[in-house]
Amino acid sequence: MAELRPRADEFAKAGGKVAVIGNGWPAMAKSWAEHVGFPPSVAVLTDPSRKAYDLAGMKRSVALTLFNPFALVRWGLAHLHGFRQGKTAGDAWQQGGALVVQPGGKVTFRYVSLGPGDHPRPAALLAALKRAA
Amino acid sequence: MELADLIVKDTEARDVRLGDLWRDRPAVLVFLRHYG
């Protein structure tokens, strides 16, 4: 989700807070955040217990990671566009996703990833944030 | 446990209560597969 970085200011201008949550140790999060170069408006957090993933309804699956033809296609497309994945730091079987949460705790947008490379586009997240504001 | 009450860590290993992220404004939470 490093493609969020160039649009981080748009999220702030829309009145929302962006937090990126991983599942490694804080030192892994710090190294990754420095590599990606998120602005201070983006909170880079980590949950080694992965409880947040469970509570948010995200999936964890070996099959979705390794035996997923759609992921292979997405990997090929990303490779063509110059993306190179670095060394995995965190739980390799954990899938990602996204939520938009209103003040008060109502979840107004949920995206549950079904494999590597499957994530919501920044434009979809920004539109969901604007609807929630 | 509610998601809002969960304590996670920031890059300096400080505690962060998730619910504080959306206390005053909507929040976008992006869950990574992993770092890298």
Backbone of each chain as nested JSON, in Angstrom:
{
  "chains": [
    {"id": "A", "residues": [
      {"number": 1, "name": "MET", "atoms": {"N": [0.809, -1.211, 0.0], "CA": [0.0, 0.0, 0.0], "C": [0.847, 1.267, 0.0]}},
      {"number": 2, "name": "ALA", "atoms": {"N": [2.056, 1.124, -0.484], "CA": [2.924, 2.3, -0.554], "C": [2.362, 3.352, -1.502]}},
      {"number": 3, "name": "GLU", "atoms": {"N": [1.422, 2.96, -2.404], "CA": [0.857, 3.935, -3.328], "C": [-0.03, 4.962, -2.623]}},
      {"number": 4, "name": "LEU", "atoms": {"N": [-0.303, 4.754, -1.333], "CA": [-1.025, 5.767, -0.561], "C": [-0.163, 7.005, -0.319]}},
      {"number": 5, "name": "ARG", "atoms": {"N": [1.148, 6.801, -0.262], "CA": [2.034, 7.896, 0.15], "C": [1.857, 9.167, -0.68]}},
      {"number": 6, "name": "PRO", "atoms": {"N": [1.841, 9.087, -2.035], "CA": [1.721, 10.34, -2.794], "C": [0.382, 11.044, -2.588]}},
      {"number": 7, "name": "ARG", "atoms": {"N": [-0.616, 10.324, -2.068], "CA": [-1.938, 10.918, -1.91], "C": [-2.263, 11.196, -0.442]}},
      {"number": 8, "name": "ALA", "atoms": {"N": [-1.293, 11.075, 0.437], "CA": [-1.548, 11.213, 1.873], "C": [-2.15, 12.579, 2.209]}},
      {"number": 9, "name": "ASP", "atoms": {"N": [-1.686, 13.614, 1.538], "CA": [-2.208, 14.953, 1.833], "C": [-3.687, 15.07, 1.495]}},
      {"number": 10, "name": "GLU", "atoms": {"N": [-4.127, 14.353, 0.466], "CA": [-5.545, 14.409, 0.097], "C": [-6.426, 13.855, 1.213]}},
      {"number": 11, "name": "PHE", "atoms": {"N": [-5.943, 12.826, 1.888], "CA": [-6.711, 12.254, 2.997], "C": [-6.788, 13.243, 4.15]}},
      {"number": 12, "name": "ALA", "atoms": {"N": [-5.675, 13.924, 4.421], "CA": [-5.675, 14.909, 5.496], "C": [-6.614, 16.067, 5.167]}},
      {"number": 13, "name": "LYS", "atoms": {"N": [-6.598, 16.516, 3.897], "CA": [-7.464, 17.623, 3.493], "C": [-8.94, 17.233, 3.552]}},
      {"number": 14, "name": "ALA", "atoms": {"N": [-9.209, 15.942, 3.383], "CA": [-10.596, 15.46, 3.44], "C": [-11.083, 15.318, 4.878]}},
      {"number": 15, "name": "GLY", "atoms": {"N": [-10.199, 15.613, 5.834], "CA": [-10.62, 15.616, 7.232], "C": [-10.48, 14.279, 7.925]}},
      {"number": 16, "name": "GLY", "atoms": {"N": [-9.665, 13.399, 7.383], "CA": [-9.532, 12.082, 7.988], "C": [-8.126, 11.777, 8.453]}},
      {"number": 17, "name": "LYS", "atoms": {"N": [-8.028, 10.782, 9.293], "CA": [-6.742, 10.285, 9.766], "C": [-6.459, 8.969, 9.06]}},
      {"number": 18, "name": "VAL", "atoms": {"N": [-5.244, 8.805, 8.579], "CA": [-4.842, 7.554, 7.944], "C": [-3.864, 6.832, 8.86]}},
      {"number": 19, "name": "ALA", "atoms": {"N": [-4.157, 5.577, 9.109], "CA": [-3.245, 4.727, 9.872], "C": [-2.974, 3.472, 9.074]}},
      {"number": 20, "name": "VAL", "atoms": {"N": [-1.713, 3.112, 8.979], "CA": [-1.297, 1.896, 8.3], "C": [-0.847, 0.922, 9.377]}},
      {"number": 21, "name": "ILE", "atoms": {"N": [-1.466, -0.259, 9.399], "CA": [-1.217, -1.215, 10.479], "C": [-0.596, -2.479, 9.903]}},
      {"number": 22, "name": "GLY", "atoms": {"N": [0.565, -2.844, 10.437], "CA": [1.204, -4.094, 10.058], "C": [1.172, -5.064, 11.217]}},
      {"number": 23, "name": "ASN", "atoms": {"N": [1.924, -6.16, 11.076], "CA": [1.873, -7.159, 12.146], "C": [3.256, -7.639, 12.586]}},
      {"number": 24, "name": "GLY", "atoms": {"N": [4.281, -6.866, 12.273], "CA": [5.623, -7.214, 12.735], "C": [5.943, -6.484, 14.028]}},
      {"number": 25, "name": "TRP", "atoms": {"N": [7.218, -6.452, 14.361], "CA": [7.647, -5.742, 15.554], "C": [7.813, -4.264, 15.218]}},
      {"number": 26, "name": "PRO", "atoms": {"N": [7.758, -3.396, 16.235], "CA": [7.881, -1.956, 15.97], "C": [9.113, -1.583, 15.151]}},
      {"number": 27, "name": "ALA", "atoms": {"N": [10.224, -2.278, 15.358], "CA": [11.419, -1.951, 14.578], "C": [11.206, -2.225, 13.088]}},
      {"number": 28, "name": "MET", "atoms": {"N": [10.436, -3.28, 12.773], "CA": [10.104, -3.568, 11.375], "C": [9.243, -2.44, 10.808]}},
      {"number": 29, "name": "ALA", "atoms": {"N": [8.271, -2.0, 11.599], "CA": [7.383, -0.916, 11.159], "C": [8.179, 0.359, 10.905]}},
      {"number": 30, "name": "LYS", "atoms": {"N": [9.117, 0.636, 11.797], "CA": [9.916, 1.862, 11.661], "C": [10.775, 1.806, 10.403]}},
      {"number": 31, "name": "SER", "atoms": {"N": [11.408, 0.672, 10.171], "CA": [12.258, 0.531, 8.986], "C": [11.448, 0.677, 7.705]}},
      {"number": 32, "name": "TRP", "atoms": {"N": [10.269, 0.048, 7.69], "CA": [9.406, 0.108, 6.508], "C": [8.9, 1.532, 6.296]}},
      {"number": 33, "name": "ALA", "atoms": {"N": [8.482, 2.196, 7.383], "CA": [7.951, 3.563, 7.277], "C": [9.014, 4.511, 6.732]}},
      {"number": 34, "name": "GLU", "atoms": {"N": [10.246, 4.325, 7.186], "CA": [11.332, 5.178, 6.689], "C": [11.609, 4.903, 5.214]}},
      {"number": 35, "name": "HIS", "atoms": {"N": [11.49, 3.637, 4.824], "CA": [11.714, 3.271, 3.424], "C": [10.639, 3.878, 2.518]}},
      {"number": 36, "name": "VAL", "atoms": {"N": [9.386, 3.786, 2.951], "CA": [8.28, 4.3, 2.13], "C": [8.236, 5.824, 2.174]}},
      {"number": 37, "name": "GLY", "atoms": {"N": [8.512, 6.394, 3.327], "CA": [8.543, 7.843, 3.436], "C": [7.186, 8.488, 3.621]}},
      {"number": 38, "name": "PHE", "atoms": {"N": [6.356, 7.895, 4.485], "CA": [5.062, 8.504, 4.761], "C": [5.243, 9.835, 5.474]}},
      {"number": 39, "name": "PRO", "atoms": {"N": [4.375, 10.819, 5.2], "CA": [4.435, 12.086, 5.939], "C": [3.937, 11.874, 7.373]}},
      {"number": 40, "name": "PRO", "atoms": {"N": [4.202, 12.846, 8.259], "CA": [3.793, 12.696, 9.671], "C": [2.289, 12.532, 9.861]}},
      {"number": 41, "name": "SER", "atoms": {"N": [1.489, 12.936, 8.868], "CA": [0.038, 12.819, 9.019], "C": [-0.432, 11.364, 9.006]}},
      {"number": 42, "name": "VAL", "atoms": {"N": [0.405, 10.463, 8.515], "CA": [0.046, 9.044, 8.454], "C": [0.668, 8.33, 9.653]}},
      {"number": 43, "name": "ALA", "atoms": {"N": [-0.175, 7.657, 10.424], "CA": [0.308, 6.877, 11.568], "C": [0.698, 5.485, 11.095]}},
      {"number": 44, "name": "VAL", "atoms": {"N": [1.935, 5.11, 11.322], "CA": [2.383, 3.749, 11.003], "C": [2.409, 2.971, 12.315]}},
      {"number": 45, "name": "LEU", "atoms": {"N": [1.588, 1.947, 12.372], "CA": [1.38, 1.188, 13.612], "C": [1.629, -0.29, 13.367]}},
      {"number": 46, "name": "THR", "atoms": {"N": [1.728, -1.028, 14.449], "CA": [1.891, -2.465, 14.295], "C": [1.19, -3.215, 15.408]}},
      {"number": 47, "name": "ASP", "atoms": {"N": [0.715, -4.388, 15.047], "CA": [-0.031, -5.235, 15.977], "C": [0.512, -6.66, 15.867]}},
      {"number": 48, "name": "PRO", "atoms": {"N": [1.613, -6.949, 16.554], "CA": [2.187, -8.301, 16.459], "C": [1.227, -9.406, 16.869]}},
      {"number": 49, "name": "SER", "atoms": {"N": [0.252, -9.087, 17.703], "CA": [-0.716, -10.113, 18.13], "C": [-1.719, -10.442, 17.026]}},
      {"number": 50, "name": "ARG", "atoms": {"N": [-1.881, -9.575, 16.047], "CA": [-2.842, -9.671, 14.952], "C": [-4.291, -9.65, 15.427]}},
      {"number": 51, "name": "LYS", "atoms": {"N": [-4.525, -9.238, 16.679], "CA": [-5.909, -9.159, 17.171], "C": [-6.709, -8.135, 16.379]}},
      {"number": 52, "name": "ALA", "atoms": {"N": [-6.047, -7.061, 15.99], "CA": [-6.757, -6.034, 15.216], "C": [-7.253, -6.605, 13.889]}},
      {"number": 53, "name": "TYR", "atoms": {"N": [-6.436, -7.461, 13.278], "CA": [-6.847, -8.087, 12.018], "C": [-8.083, -8.959, 12.242]}},
      {"number": 54, "name": "ASP", "atoms": {"N": [-8.056, -9.722, 13.321], "CA": [-9.184, -10.601, 13.612], "C": [-10.446, -9.789, 13.883]}},
      {"number": 55, "name": "LEU", "atoms": {"N": [-10.311, -8.75, 14.702], "CA": [-11.475, -7.93, 15.043], "C": [-12.001, -7.176, 13.82]}},
      {"number": 56, "name": "ALA", "atoms": {"N": [-11.119, -6.866, 12.889], "CA": [-11.532, -6.146, 11.678], "C": [-12.068, -7.098, 10.608]}},
      {"number": 57, "name": "GLY", "atoms": {"N": [-11.947, -8.393, 10.842], "CA": [-12.5, -9.364, 9.889], "C": [-11.572, -9.735, 8.754]}},
      {"number": 58, "name": "MET", "atoms": {"N": [-10.269, -9.478, 8.922], "CA": [-9.314, -9.827, 7.871], "C": [-9.003, -11.323, 7.916]}},
      {"number": 59, "name": "LYS", "atoms": {"N": [-8.536, -11.837, 6.794], "CA": [-8.308, -13.269, 6.661], "C": [-6.829, -13.609, 6.867]}},
      {"number": 60, "name": "ARG", "atoms": {"N": [-6.597, -14.846, 7.275], "CA": [-5.236, -15.38, 7.35], "C": [-5.278, -16.765, 6.713]}},
      {"number": 61, "name": "SER", "atoms": {"N": [-4.506, -16.955, 5.648], "CA": [-4.626, -18.198, 4.894], "C": [-3.359, -18.494, 4.105]}},
      {"number": 62, "name": "VAL", "atoms": {"N": [-2.878, -19.706, 4.241], "CA": [-1.763, -20.15, 3.416], "C": [-2.22, -20.279, 1.965]}},
      {"number": 63, "name": "ALA", "atoms": {"N": [-3.411, -20.849, 1.77], "CA": [-3.91, -21.085, 0.412], "C": [-4.096, -19.778, -0.359]}},
      {"number": 64, "name": "LEU", "atoms": {"N": [-4.642, -18.76, 0.306], "CA": [-4.848, -17.479, -0.379], "C": [-3.518, -16.852, -0.78]}},
      {"number": 65, "name": "THR", "atoms": {"N": [-2.468, -17.194, -0.033], "CA": [-1.158, -16.607, -0.311], "C": [-0.41, -17.369, -1.397]}},
      {"number": 66, "name": "LEU", "atoms": {"N": [-0.385, -18.696, -1.278], "CA": [0.482, -19.49, -2.148], "C": [-0.215, -20.088, -3.368]}},
      {"number": 67, "name": "PHE", "atoms": {"N": [-1.486, -20.45, -3.225], "CA": [-2.164, -21.19, -4.29], "C": [-3.291, -20.351, -4.876]}},
      {"number": 68, "name": "ASN", "atoms": {"N": [-2.93, -19.155, -5.293], "CA": [-3.928, -18.185, -5.701], "C": [-3.562, -17.65, -7.094]}},
      {"number": 69, "name": "PRO", "atoms": {"N": [-4.213, -18.149, -8.152], "CA": [-3.849, -17.704, -9.504], "C": [-4.062, -16.212, -9.715]}},
      {"number": 70, "name": "PHE", "atoms": {"N": [-5.039, -15.634, -9.042], "CA": [-5.269, -14.194, -9.193], "C": [-4.079, -13.405, -8.634]}},
      {"number": 71, "name": "ALA", "atoms": {"N": [-3.522, -13.921, -7.53], "CA": [-2.362, -13.249, -6.943], "C": [-1.176, -13.302, -7.902]}},
      {"number": 72, "name": "LEU", "atoms": {"N": [-1.039, -14.412, -8.603], "CA": [0.065, -14.541, -9.556], "C": [-0.071, -13.519, -10.685]}},
      {"number": 73, "name": "VAL", "atoms": {"N": [-1.293, -13.342, -11.165], "CA": [-1.543, -12.352, -12.218], "C": [-1.233, -10.949, -11.695]}},
      {"number": 74, "name": "ARG", "atoms": {"N": [-1.708, -10.651, -10.472], "CA": [-1.452, -9.322, -9.9], "C": [0.044, -9.105, -9.696]}},
      {"number": 75, "name": "TRP", "atoms": {"N": [0.755, -10.184, -9.282], "CA": [2.194, -10.066, -9.089], "C": [2.862, -9.737, -10.428]}},
      {"number": 76, "name": "GLY", "atoms": {"N": [2.428, -10.4, -11.508], "CA": [3.002, -10.158, -12.819], "C": [2.764, -8.729, -13.286]}},
      {"number": 77, "name": "LEU", "atoms": {"N": [1.544, -8.231, -13.072], "CA": [1.23, -6.856, -13.469], "C": [2.045, -5.856, -12.659]}},
      {"number": 78, "name": "ALA", "atoms": {"N": [2.146, -6.11, -11.352], "CA": [2.922, -5.2, -10.501], "C": [4.386, -5.201, -10.926]}},
      {"number": 79, "name": "HIS", "atoms": {"N": [4.892, -6.392, -11.274], "CA": [6.285, -6.497, -11.701], "C": [6.512, -5.687, -12.976]}},
      {"number": 80, "name": "LEU", "atoms": {"N": [5.545, -5.767, -13.914], "CA": [5.649, -5.01, -15.157], "C": [5.693, -3.509, -14.898]}},
      {"number": 81, "name": "HIS", "atoms": {"N": [5.005, -3.09, -13.831], "CA": [4.964, -1.666, -13.507], "C": [6.115, -1.248, -12.589]}},
      {"number": 82, "name": "GLY", "atoms": {"N": [7.049, -2.131, -12.388], "CA": [8.254, -1.742, -11.668], "C": [8.251, -2.027, -10.183]}},
      {"number": 83, "name": "PHE", "atoms": {"N": [7.158, -2.579, -9.658], "CA": [7.109, -2.859, -8.23], "C": [7.946, -4.093, -7.918]}},
      {"number": 84, "name": "ARG", "atoms": {"N": [8.784, -3.99, -6.888], "CA": [9.562, -5.134, -6.436], "C": [9.328, -5.314, -4.945]}},
      {"number": 85, "name": "GLN", "atoms": {"N": [8.818, -6.484, -4.585], "CA": [8.575, -6.726, -3.169], "C": [9.882, -6.985, -2.452]}},
      {"number": 86, "name": "GLY", "atoms": {"N": [10.026, -6.381, -1.274], "CA": [11.215, -6.616, -0.467], "C": [11.046, -7.851, 0.397]}},
      {"number": 87, "name": "LYS", "atoms": {"N": [11.963, -7.999, 1.329], "CA": [11.923, -9.149, 2.235], "C": [10.691, -9.056, 3.131]}},
      {"number": 88, "name": "THR", "atoms": {"N": [9.996, -10.182, 3.288], "CA": [8.802, -10.205, 4.124], "C": [9.17, -9.997, 5.588]}},
      {"number": 89, "name": "ALA", "atoms": {"N": [8.474, -9.062, 6.241], "CA": [8.669, -8.829, 7.673], "C": [7.297, -8.823, 8.318]}},
      {"number": 90, "name": "GLY", "atoms": {"N": [6.967, -9.898, 8.993], "CA": [5.641, -10.05, 9.57], "C": [5.122, -11.431, 9.255]}},
      {"number": 91, "name": "ASP", "atoms": {"N": [3.826, -11.617, 9.42], "CA": [3.195, -12.915, 9.192], "C": [2.916, -13.087, 7.695]}},
      {"number": 92, "name": "ALA", "atoms": {"N": [3.588, -14.027, 7.061], "CA": [3.484, -14.189, 5.603], "C": [2.105, -14.645, 5.157]}},
      {"number": 93, "name": "TRP", "atoms": {"N": [1.322, -15.253, 6.047], "CA": [0.006, -15.794, 5.639], "C": [-1.136, -14.814, 5.917]}},
      {"number": 94, "name": "GLN", "atoms": {"N": [-0.828, -13.75, 6.634], "CA": [-1.873, -12.791, 6.962], "C": [-2.265, -11.981, 5.723]}},
      {"number": 95, "name": "GLN", "atoms": {"N": [-3.549, -11.84, 5.485], "CA": [-4.052, -10.99, 4.407], "C": [-4.41, -9.618, 4.974]}},
      {"number": 96, "name": "GLY", "atoms": {"N": [-4.442, -8.638, 4.119], "CA": [-4.702, -7.28, 4.564], "C": [-6.115, -6.828, 4.267]}},
      {"number": 97, "name": "GLY", "atoms": {"N": [-6.262, -5.523, 4.166], "CA": [-7.573, -4.942, 3.884], "C": [-7.629, -3.516, 4.376]}},
      {"number": 98, "name": "ALA", "atoms": {"N": [-8.825, -3.007, 4.526], "CA": [-8.977, -1.623, 4.974], "C": [-10.348, -1.406, 5.59]}},
      {"number": 99, "name": "LEU", "atoms": {"N": [-10.401, -0.461, 6.502], "CA": [-11.655, -0.005, 7.095], "C": [-11.683, 1.514, 7.043]}},
      {"number": 100, "name": "VAL", "atoms": {"N": [-12.894, 2.06, 6.956], "CA": [-13.112, 3.466, 7.252], "C": [-14.072, 3.504, 8.436]}},
      {"number": 101, "name": "VAL", "atoms": {"N": [-13.664, 4.2, 9.496], "CA": [-14.425, 4.221, 10.739], "C": [-14.796, 5.66, 11.074]}},
      {"number": 102, "name": "GLN", "atoms": {"N": [-16.08, 5.868, 11.346], "CA": [-16.548, 7.198, 11.726], "C": [-16.315, 7.434, 13.219]}},
      {"number": 103, "name": "PRO", "atoms": {"N": [-16.275, 8.702, 13.643], "CA": [-16.29, 8.975, 15.084], "C": [-17.517, 8.294, 15.704]}},
      {"number": 104, "name": "GLY", "atoms": {"N": [-17.317, 7.616, 16.783], "CA": [-18.386, 6.811, 17.352], "C": [-18.192, 5.334, 17.077]}},
      {"number": 105, "name": "GLY", "atoms": {"N": [-17.365, 5.021, 16.092], "CA": [-16.987, 3.63, 15.871], "C": [-17.717, 2.898, 14.764]}},
      {"number": 106, "name": "LYS", "atoms": {"N": [-18.616, 3.574, 14.053], "CA": [-19.322, 2.892, 12.971], "C": [-18.384, 2.67, 11.78]}},
      {"number": 107, "name": "VAL", "atoms": {"N": [-18.306, 1.406, 11.333], "CA": [-17.494, 1.075, 10.161], "C": [-18.339, 1.313, 8.918]}},
      {"number": 108, "name": "THR", "atoms": {"N": [-17.908, 2.23, 8.068], "CA": [-18.696, 2.585, 6.882], "C": [-18.106, 2.012, 5.603]}},
      {"number": 109, "name": "PHE", "atoms": {"N": [-16.916, 1.446, 5.694], "CA": [-16.262, 0.838, 4.515], "C": [-15.378, -0.28, 5.021]}},
      {"number": 110, "name": "ARG", "atoms": {"N": [-15.473, -1.42, 4.358], "CA": [-14.613, -2.545, 4.728], "C": [-14.154, -3.24, 3.45]}},
      {"number": 111, "name": "TYR", "atoms": {"N": [-12.872, -3.487, 3.355], "CA": [-12.311, -4.23, 2.224], "C": [-11.455, -5.344, 2.8]}},
      {"number": 112, "name": "VAL", "atoms": {"N": [-11.819, -6.572, 2.483], "CA": [-11.091, -7.733, 2.983], "C": [-10.302, -8.327, 1.817]}},
      {"number": 113, "name": "SER", "atoms": {"N": [-8.989, -8.281, 1.912], "CA": [-8.14, -8.779, 0.836], "C": [-8.221, -10.291, 0.729]}},
      {"number": 114, "name": "LEU", "atoms": {"N": [-8.242, -10.767, -0.511], "CA": [-8.307, -12.205, -0.768], "C": [-7.005, -12.734, -1.347]}},
      {"number": 115, "name": "GLY", "atoms": {"N": [-5.905, -12.024, -1.102], "CA": [-4.621, -12.547, -1.547], "C": [-3.637, -11.444, -1.826]}},
      {"number": 116, "name": "PRO", "atoms": {"N": [-2.4, -11.82, -2.095], "CA": [-1.367, -10.827, -2.389], "C": [-1.764, -9.912, -3.547]}},
      {"number": 117, "name": "GLY", "atoms": {"N": [-1.544, -8.64, -3.378], "CA": [-1.842, -7.673, -4.433], "C": [-3.294, -7.244, -4.494]}},
      {"number": 118, "name": "ASP", "atoms": {"N": [-4.146, -7.862, -3.675], "CA": [-5.562, -7.501, -3.667], "C": [-5.785, -6.479, -2.559]}},
      {"number": 119, "name": "HIS", "atoms": {"N": [-5.897, -5.228, -2.941], "CA": [-6.137, -4.19, -1.948], "C": [-6.938, -3.064, -2.576]}},
      {"number": 120, "name": "PRO", "atoms": {"N": [-7.622, -2.274, -1.768], "CA": [-8.442, -1.196, -2.334], "C": [-7.584, -0.104, -2.942]}},
      {"number": 121, "name": "ARG", "atoms": {"N": [-8.079, 0.483, -4.004], "CA": [-7.366, 1.591, -4.627], "C": [-7.464, 2.822, -3.718]}},
      {"number": 122, "name": "PRO", "atoms": {"N": [-6.408, 3.639, -3.684], "CA": [-6.46, 4.854, -2.859], "C": [-7.675, 5.724, -3.173]}},
      {"number": 123, "name": "ALA", "atoms": {"N": [-8.082, 5.786, -4.438], "CA": [-9.253, 6.622, -4.797], "C": [-10.515, 6.1, -4.11]}},
      {"number": 124, "name": "ALA", "atoms": {"N": [-10.652, 4.776, -3.995], "CA": [-11.825, 4.206, -3.332], "C": [-11.811, 4.526, -1.842]}},
      {"number": 125, "name": "LEU", "atoms": {"N": [-10.622, 4.477, -1.246], "CA": [-10.504, 4.813, 0.184], "C": [-10.813, 6.287, 0.422]}},
      {"number": 126, "name": "LEU", "atoms": {"N": [-10.313, 7.137, -0.483], "CA": [-10.56, 8.569, -0.324], "C": [-12.047, 8.88, -0.471]}},
      {"number": 127, "name": "ALA", "atoms": {"N": [-12.695, 8.231, -1.426], "CA": [-14.134, 8.454, -1.602], "C": [-14.906, 7.977, -0.374]}},
      {"number": 128, "name": "ALA", "atoms": {"N": [-14.505, 6.847, 0.192], "CA": [-15.175, 6.332, 1.396], "C": [-14.967, 7.268, 2.569]}},
      {"number": 129, "name": "LEU", "atoms": {"N": [-13.769, 7.842, 2.654], "CA": [-13.479, 8.783, 3.741], "C": [-14.361, 10.03, 3.599]}},
      {"number": 130, "name": "LYS", "atoms": {"N": [-14.484, 10.531, 2.381], "CA": [-15.301, 11.737, 2.174], "C": [-16.763, 11.48, 2.523]}},
      {"number": 131, "name": "ARG", "atoms": {"N": [-17.235, 10.257, 2.23], "CA": [-18.617, 9.938, 2.592], "C": [-18.787, 9.858, 4.102]}},
      {"number": 132, "name": "ALA", "atoms": {"N": [-17.722, 9.44, 4.8], "CA": [-17.808, 9.263, 6.25], "C": [-17.634, 10.583, 7.013]}},
      {"number": 133, "name": "ALA", "atoms": {"N": [-17.047, 11.558, 6.338], "CA": [-16.735, 12.836, 7.042], "C": [-18.001, 13.649, 7.288]}}
    ]},
    {"id": "B", "residues": [
      {"number": 1, "name": "MET", "atoms": {"N": [-13.666, -8.15, 22.987], "CA": [-13.004, -6.855, 22.928], "C": [-13.409, -6.116, 21.655]}},
      {"number": 2, "name": "GLU", "atoms": {"N": [-13.595, -4.828, 21.782], "CA": [-13.906, -3.994, 20.629], "C": [-12.602, -3.529, 19.971]}},
      {"number": 3, "name": "LEU", "atoms": {"N": [-12.679, -3.314, 18.647], "CA": [-11.51, -2.822, 17.925], "C": [-11.012, -1.508, 18.541]}},
      {"number": 4, "name": "ALA", "atoms": {"N": [-11.948, -0.663, 18.955], "CA": [-11.571, 0.652, 19.499], "C": [-10.71, 0.531, 20.744]}},
      {"number": 5, "name": "ASP", "atoms": {"N": [-10.883, -0.527, 21.517], "CA": [-10.161, -0.659, 22.781], "C": [-8.805, -1.343, 22.633]}},
      {"number": 6, "name": "LEU", "atoms": {"N": [-8.516, -1.809, 21.45], "CA": [-7.266, -2.545, 21.248], "C": [-6.067, -1.595, 21.288]}},
      {"number": 7, "name": "ILE", "atoms": {"N": [-5.016, -2.028, 21.956], "CA": [-3.78, -1.255, 22.036], "C": [-2.772, -1.847, 21.057]}},
      {"number": 8, "name": "VAL", "atoms": {"N": [-2.276, -1.018, 20.15], "CA": [-1.225, -1.436, 19.224], "C": [0.008, -0.577, 19.507]}},
      {"number": 9, "name": "LYS", "atoms": {"N": [1.043, -0.759, 18.717], "CA": [2.291, -0.026, 18.945], "C": [2.592, 0.891, 17.762]}},
      {"number": 10, "name": "ASP", "atoms": {"N": [3.221, 2.023, 18.055], "CA": [3.713, 2.851, 16.953], "C": [5.159, 2.461, 16.651]}},
      {"number": 11, "name": "THR", "atoms": {"N": [5.809, 3.194, 15.767], "CA": [7.158, 2.807, 15.338], "C": [8.202, 2.967, 16.439]}},
      {"number": 12, "name": "GLU", "atoms": {"N": [7.821, 3.673, 17.507], "CA": [8.729, 3.815, 18.654], "C": [8.324, 2.894, 19.797]}},
      {"number": 13, "name": "ALA", "atoms": {"N": [7.445, 1.936, 19.506], "CA": [6.97, 0.947, 20.488], "C": [6.106, 1.57, 21.583]}},
      {"number": 14, "name": "ARG", "atoms": {"N": [5.531, 2.726, 21.292], "CA": [4.607, 3.341, 22.249], "C": [3.2, 2.801, 22.027]}},
      {"number": 15, "name": "ASP", "atoms": {"N": [2.438, 2.695, 23.107], "CA": [1.066, 2.208, 23.015], "C": [0.171, 3.222, 22.307]}},
      {"number": 16, "name": "VAL", "atoms": {"N": [-0.691, 2.718, 21.439], "CA": [-1.681, 3.554, 20.76], "C": [-3.024, 2.822, 20.837]}},
      {"number": 17, "name": "ARG", "atoms": {"N": [-4.026, 3.489, 21.417], "CA": [-5.379, 2.913, 21.443], "C": [-6.044, 3.202, 20.108]}},
      {"number": 18, "name": "LEU", "atoms": {"N": [-6.485, 2.159, 19.426], "CA": [-7.019, 2.366, 18.074], "C": [-8.184, 3.35, 18.047]}},
      {"number": 19, "name": "GLY", "atoms": {"N": [-9.054, 3.272, 19.029], "CA": [-10.224, 4.148, 19.03], "C": [-9.881, 5.625, 19.071]}},
      {"number": 20, "name": "ASP", "atoms": {"N": [-8.684, 5.948, 19.559], "CA": [-8.28, 7.351, 19.583], "C": [-8.09, 7.903, 18.176]}},
      {"number": 21, "name": "LEU", "atoms": {"N": [-7.868, 6.998, 17.199], "CA": [-7.666, 7.452, 15.819], "C": [-8.927, 8.069, 15.241]}},
      {"number": 22, "name": "TRP", "atoms": {"N": [-10.097, 7.585, 15.65], "CA": [-11.348, 8.095, 15.083], "C": [-12.222, 8.783, 16.145]}},
      {"number": 23, "name": "ARG", "atoms": {"N": [-11.608, 9.257, 17.218], "CA": [-12.372, 9.923, 18.274], "C": [-12.985, 11.224, 17.774]}},
      {"number": 24, "name": "ASP", "atoms": {"N": [-12.218, 11.985, 16.989], "CA": [-12.674, 13.318, 16.579], "C": [-12.932, 13.449, 15.082]}},
      {"number": 25, "name": "ARG", "atoms": {"N": [-12.566, 12.44, 14.303], "CA": [-12.677, 12.531, 12.847], "C": [-12.669, 11.11, 12.297]}},
      {"number": 26, "name": "PRO", "atoms": {"N": [-13.159, 10.924, 11.088], "CA": [-13.113, 9.567, 10.531], "C": [-11.676, 9.127, 10.28]}},
      {"number": 27, "name": "ALA", "atoms": {"N": [-11.493, 7.832, 10.318], "CA": [-10.145, 7.287, 10.113], "C": [-10.181, 6.202, 9.049]}},
      {"number": 28, "name": "VAL", "atoms": {"N": [-9.117, 6.177, 8.281], "CA": [-8.879, 5.098, 7.322], "C": [-7.815, 4.187, 7.929]}},
      {"number": 29, "name": "LEU", "atoms": {"N": [-8.166, 2.943, 8.147], "CA": [-7.205, 1.958, 8.651], "C": [-6.841, 1.021, 7.515]}},
      {"number": 30, "name": "VAL", "atoms": {"N": [-5.591, 1.015, 7.162], "CA": [-5.102, 0.125, 6.11], "C": [-4.321, -0.994, 6.772]}},
      {"number": 31, "name": "PHE", "atoms": {"N": [-4.755, -2.225, 6.564], "CA": [-4.088, -3.387, 7.148], "C": [-3.149, -3.991, 6.101]}},
      {"number": 32, "name": "LEU", "atoms": {"N": [-1.878, -3.998, 6.433], "CA": [-0.876, -4.561, 5.525], "C": [-0.83, -6.075, 5.657]}},
      {"number": 33, "name": "ARG", "atoms": {"N": [-0.475, -6.753, 4.564], "CA": [-0.183, -8.182, 4.676], "C": [1.071, -8.355, 5.525]}},
      {"number": 34, "name": "HIS", "atoms": {"N": [2.062, -7.577, 5.221], "CA": [3.32, -7.607, 5.958], "C": [4.124, -6.402, 5.504]}},
      {"number": 35, "name": "TYR", "atoms": {"N": [5.193, -6.118, 6.233], "CA": [6.096, -5.058, 5.793], "C": [7.021, -5.628, 4.737]}},
      {"number": 36, "name": "GLY", "atoms": {"N": [7.209, -4.919, 3.656], "CA": [8.129, -5.402, 2.629], "C": [7.482, -5.371, 1.271]}}
    ]}
  ]
}
